[in-house]
Amino acid sequence: MRLNAVGGIGGDLVLREPGMVKKQTGGTGTNQVIRTNGLKTSGRELPLRNHTERALHDYFQSLNGHRPARLYDMVLREVEEPLFRAVLDYASGNQSRAAVILGINRGTLRKKLRELGLSE
């Protein structure tokens, strides 16, 4: 199993593998593995999933019988910009770190930032 270090909070080392987060707590050697590909993380529901489902439900309700079109593209346009803004803010503007957090190549991140008008 290959794990990549992606940062830590309060001295904890957080490692990730697709679908999992492994948290190694300080010098105690205690590991906690959290699965992120399901509905729950550490016994709590993932809030982003809930918000997404609720937003889509509300969107469908607002259509008043009209058929949606190009929903996938619309959702990506609506989500990408705040996603990149939030991750860049979390990474203190460090694009290399942001790319690692997002799991994409730094060049891809820079291209997306230009497309979204977020590059300086």
C-alpha positions in Angstrom: 0.0 0.0 0.0 1.4 3.4 -1.0 0.6 6.3 1.2 1.5 10.0 0.4 2.1 12.6 3.1 -0.3 15.5 2.5 0.2 17.6 5.6 -0.7 17.7 9.2 -2.6 19.5 11.9 -1.2 20.0 15.4 1.8 17.8 14.8 -0.2 15.0 13.4 0.9 13.4 10.1 -1.8 12.7 7.7 -1.2 10.2 5.0 -3.5 9.4 2.1 -4.2 6.6 -0.3 -7.1 6.8 -2.8 -10.2 6.3 -0.7 -8.4 6.4 2.7 -6.8 8.8 5.1 -4.3 7.4 7.6 -3.6 9.7 10.6 -0.5 9.0 12.7 -0.8 10.8 16.0 2.3 12.5 17.3 5.0 10.4 18.8 2.6 7.8 20.2 2.8 5.7 17.1 -1.0 5.4 17.2 -2.6 5.1 13.7 -6.2 5.7 12.8 -7.4 4.8 9.3 -10.4 6.6 8.0 -12.2 5.4 4.9 -13.4 8.4 2.7 -15.0 6.5 -0.1 -18.1 5.7 1.9 -20.8 7.7 3.5 -19.1 8.1 6.8 -15.8 9.3 8.2 -15.0 8.5 11.9 -18.7 7.8 12.5 -19.8 11.2 11.1 -21.5 11.7 7.8 -19.4 13.7 5.2 -20.9 17.2 5.1 -19.8 17.9 1.6 -21.8 15.0 0.3 -24.9 16.1 2.2 -24.6 19.6 0.9 -24.2 18.4 -2.7 -27.2 16.1 -2.5 -29.3 18.9 -0.9 -28.2 21.4 -3.6 -29.1 19.0 -6.4 -32.4 18.2 -4.8 -33.2 21.9 -4.5 -32.1 22.5 -8.1 -34.4 19.7 -9.5 -37.3 21.1 -7.4 -36.7 24.6 -8.9 -37.0 23.3 -12.5 -40.8 23.2 -12.3 -41.1 20.3 -14.8 -38.4 21.5 -17.2 -35.7 19.0 -18.1 -32.2 19.7 -17.0 -29.4 19.7 -19.7 -25.6 19.5 -19.4 -25.9 19.0 -15.6 -22.4 17.5 -15.3 -20.8 20.5 -16.9 -22.9 22.9 -14.8 -22.0 21.2 -11.5 -18.3 21.2 -12.4 -18.4 24.9 -13.3 -20.1 25.7 -10.0 -17.8 23.6 -7.8 -14.4 24.1 -9.4 -13.8 27.7 -8.6 -14.7 27.6 -4.9 -12.8 24.3 -4.6 -9.6 25.9 -6.0 -10.1 29.1 -4.0 -10.6 27.1 -0.7 -7.6 24.8 -1.4 -5.3 27.6 -2.3 -6.3 29.5 0.8 -5.7 26.4 2.9 -2.3 26.0 1.2 -1.5 29.7 1.9 -1.3 30.3 -1.9 1.4 27.6 -2.4 0.4 26.0 -5.8 2.6 23.0 -5.4 1.0 22.2 -2.1 -2.5 22.9 -3.4 -1.9 20.5 -6.4 -0.8 17.7 -4.0 -3.9 18.3 -1.8 -6.1 18.2 -4.9 -4.3 15.2 -6.3 -3.5 16.8 -9.6 -0.4 17.9 -11.4 0.8 21.4 -10.7 0.7 22.3 -14.4 -3.0 21.2 -14.5 -3.7 23.3 -11.5 -2.1 26.4 -13.1 -4.0 25.7 -16.4 -7.3 25.5 -14.4 -6.5 28.7 -12.5 -6.0 30.5 -15.7 -9.2 29.2 -17.2 -11.1 30.3 -14.1 -9.4 33.7 -14.0 -7.8 32.9 -10.6 -4.2 33.3 -11.7 -2.2 36.4 -11.0 
